[in-house]
Amino acid sequence: MILKRNCKEVAALLLAREDRKLSLEERLTLRLHLAACDACPLFAKQVLTLRSAFTQWRNQAASPEASRAEPPDAPS
């Protein structure tokens, strides 16, 4: 069945979702697999957490205050 994918293929789709819009078939595949699998929803959550962290980092690095801030002292 074309909608049935293994965890490795679903992980690839989760990562591809960050770069492009998935087709209807790919979105259905993800939904079906994520509903039935225990591990893949955790990976999906990790991907979303990384996206959020990188977005915050980019926004902070682009702000004018960030370039003027002094780096914290290094531990001795």
Contact map, one row per residue, 1 for C-alpha under 8 A:
1111000000000000000000000000000000000000000000000000000000000000000000000000
1111100000000000000000000000000000000000000000000000000000000000000000000000
1111100000000000000000001101100100000000000000000000000000000000000000000000
1111110000000000000000000000100010000000000000000000000000000000000000000000
0111111011000000000000000000100010000000000000000000000000000000000000000000
0001111111000000000000000000000000000000000000000000000000000000000000000000
0000111111100000000000000000000000000001000000000000000000000000000000000000
0000011111110000000000000000000000000000000000000000000000000000000000000000
0000111111111000000000000000000000000000000000000000000000000000000000000000
0000111111111100000000000000110010000001000000000000000000000000000000000000
0000001111111110000000000000000000000001001100000000000000000000000000000000
0000000111111111000000000000000000000000000000000000000000000000000000000000
0000000011111111100000000100010000000000000000000000000000000000000000000000
0000000001111111110000000000010000000000000100100000000000000000000000000000
0000000000111111111000000000000000000000000000100000000000000000000000000000
0000000000011111111101000000000000000000000000000000000000000000000000000000
0000000000001111111111000000000000000000000000000000000000000000000000000000
0000000000000111111100000000000000000000000000000000000000000000000000000000
0000000000000011111110000000000000000000000000000000000000000000000000000000
0000000000000001111111000000000000000000000000000000000000000000000000000000
0000000000000000101111100000000000000000000000000000000000000000000000000000
0000000000000001100111111110000000000000000000000000000000000000000000000000
0000000000000000000011111110000000000000000000000000000000000000000000000000
0000000000000000000001111111000000000000000000000000000000000000000000000000
0010000000000000000001111111100000000000000000000000000000000000000000000000
0010000000001000000001111111110000000000000000000000000000000000000000000000
0000000000000000000001111111111000000000000000000000000000000000000000000000
0010000000000000000000011111111100000000000000000000000000000000000000000000
0011100001000000000000001111111110000000000000000000000000000000000000000000
0000000001001100000000000111111111000000000000000000000000000000000000000000
0000000000000000000000000011111111100000000000000000000000000000000000000000
0010000000000000000000000001111111110000000000000000000000000000000000000000
0001100001000000000000000000111111111001000000000000000000000000000000000000
0000000000000000000000000000011111111101100000000000000000000000000000000000
0000000000000000000000000000001111111000000000000000000000000000000000000000
0000000000000000000000000000000111111100000000000000000000000000000000000000
0000000000000000000000000000000011111111100000000000000000000000000000000000
0000000000000000000000000000000001011111110000000000000000000000000000000000
0000000000000000000000000000000000001111111000000000000000000000000000000000
0000001001100000000000000000000011001111111100000000000000000000000000000000
0000000000000000000000000000000001001111111110000000000000000000000000000000
0000000000000000000000000000000000000111111111000000000000000000000000000000
0000000000100000000000000000000000000011111111100000000000000000000000000000
0000000000100100000000000000000000000001111111110000000000000000000000000000
0000000000000000000000000000000000000000111111111000000000000000000000000000
0000000000000000000000000000000000000000011111111100000000000000000000000000
0000000000000110000000000000000000000000001111111110000000000000000000000000
0000000000000000000000000000000000000000000111111111000000000000000000000000
0000000000000000000000000000000000000000000011111111100000000000000000000000
0000000000000000000000000000000000000000000001111111110000000000000000000000
0000000000000000000000000000000000000000000000111111111000000000000000000000
0000000000000000000000000000000000000000000000011111111100000000000000000000
0000000000000000000000000000000000000000000000001111111110000000000000000000
0000000000000000000000000000000000000000000000000111111111000000000000000000
0000000000000000000000000000000000000000000000000011111111100000000000000000
0000000000000000000000000000000000000000000000000001111111110000000000000000
0000000000000000000000000000000000000000000000000000111111111000000000000000
0000000000000000000000000000000000000000000000000000011111111100000000000000
0000000000000000000000000000000000000000000000000000001111111110000000000000
0000000000000000000000000000000000000000000000000000000111111110010000000000
0000000000000000000000000000000000000000000000000000000011111110011000000000
0000000000000000000000000000000000000000000000000000000001111111010000000000
0000000000000000000000000000000000000000000000000000000000111111111000000000
0000000000000000000000000000000000000000000000000000000000000111111100000000
0000000000000000000000000000000000000000000000000000000000000011111110000000
0000000000000000000000000000000000000000000000000000000000011111111110000000
0000000000000000000000000000000000000000000000000000000000001011111110000000
0000000000000000000000000000000000000000000000000000000000000001111111000000
0000000000000000000000000000000000000000000000000000000000000000111111100000
0000000000000000000000000000000000000000000000000000000000000000000111110000
0000000000000000000000000000000000000000000000000000000000000000000011111000
0000000000000000000000000000000000000000000000000000000000000000000001111100
0000000000000000000000000000000000000000000000000000000000000000000000111110
0000000000000000000000000000000000000000000000000000000000000000000000011111
0000000000000000000000000000000000000000000000000000000000000000000000001111
0000000000000000000000000000000000000000000000000000000000000000000000000111
